[in-house]
Amino acid sequence: MTEPVTLLNPQQAYLAMLEFLEAERRLCGPAQTLHLGGLLSEMSIDSSGVSADPGAVLAFADAVAKVLSDEHKARFEHFRWPPDQA
């Protein structure tokens, strides 16, 4: 059974990206550097539609769930989208 698709608005998508990248940075540890190229390579989708790293898909799904949670909404209630242009 497939789960219903949750559509994110641009603000939620941005926050999900931040949450995901922060989780990846924590996995690397304080002495390591997160290499975006390696991360993107692991996350690539092959011709059959499967991620090179299914764990990355699950980690991003966790990030989306956090962004949609009431706790996260309260934490970022003052985040404005789109940002003001100075």
C-alpha positions as CSV (number, residue, x, y, z in Angstrom):
1,M,0.0,0.0,0.0
2,T,1.4,3.4,-0.9
3,E,1.3,6.3,1.4
4,P,-0.4,9.5,0.3
5,V,1.8,12.1,-1.2
6,T,2.4,15.2,0.9
7,L,3.0,18.3,-1.1
8,L,5.3,20.9,0.4
9,N,5.2,24.6,-0.2
10,P,8.5,26.2,-1.1
11,Q,9.1,27.3,2.6
12,Q,8.5,23.8,3.9
13,A,10.8,22.3,1.1
14,Y,13.6,24.7,2.1
15,L,13.2,23.8,5.7
16,A,13.2,20.1,4.9
17,M,16.4,20.5,2.9
18,L,18.0,22.3,5.9
19,E,16.8,19.6,8.3
20,F,18.2,16.8,6.0
21,L,21.6,18.5,5.4
22,E,21.9,19.1,9.2
23,A,21.2,15.4,9.9
24,E,23.8,14.4,7.3
25,R,26.3,16.8,8.9
26,R,25.7,15.3,12.3
27,L,26.3,11.8,10.8
28,C,29.7,13.0,9.5
29,G,30.8,14.0,13.0
30,P,32.6,17.2,14.1
31,A,36.0,16.2,12.5
32,Q,34.5,15.5,9.1
33,T,33.3,17.6,6.3
34,L,30.1,17.0,4.4
35,H,31.0,16.7,0.7
36,L,28.0,17.8,-1.3
37,G,29.2,16.0,-4.4
38,G,29.4,12.7,-2.6
39,L,26.0,13.3,-1.0
40,L,24.4,14.1,-4.4
41,S,26.0,11.0,-5.9
42,E,24.6,8.8,-3.2
43,M,21.1,10.4,-3.7
44,S,21.1,10.0,-7.5
45,I,18.2,8.2,-9.1
46,D,19.0,5.5,-11.6
47,S,17.0,4.8,-14.8
48,S,14.7,2.4,-13.0
49,G,13.7,5.1,-10.5
50,V,15.7,3.7,-7.6
51,S,18.0,5.8,-5.4
52,A,21.6,4.8,-5.2
53,D,21.2,5.1,-1.4
54,P,17.7,4.2,-0.2
55,G,18.7,5.3,3.2
56,A,19.0,8.9,1.9
57,V,15.4,8.7,0.7
58,L,14.3,7.6,4.2
59,A,16.4,10.3,5.8
60,F,14.8,13.0,3.6
61,A,11.3,11.5,4.4
62,D,12.2,12.0,8.1
63,A,13.2,15.6,7.4
64,V,9.9,16.2,5.7
65,A,8.0,14.7,8.7
66,K,9.9,16.9,11.1
67,V,9.1,20.0,9.1
68,L,5.4,19.1,9.1
69,S,5.4,18.4,12.8
70,D,3.8,20.8,15.2
71,E,7.0,21.2,17.1
72,H,8.9,22.3,14.0
73,K,6.1,24.6,12.9
74,A,6.3,26.4,16.3
75,R,10.1,26.6,16.1
76,F,10.1,28.3,12.7
77,E,6.8,30.2,12.9
78,H,8.7,33.5,12.2
79,F,10.6,32.2,9.2
80,R,9.4,34.3,6.3
81,W,9.0,33.1,2.8
82,P,10.0,34.5,0.4
83,P,12.8,36.2,2.2
84,D,12.9,40.0,2.0
85,Q,15.1,41.3,-0.7
86,A,17.5,44.0,0.7
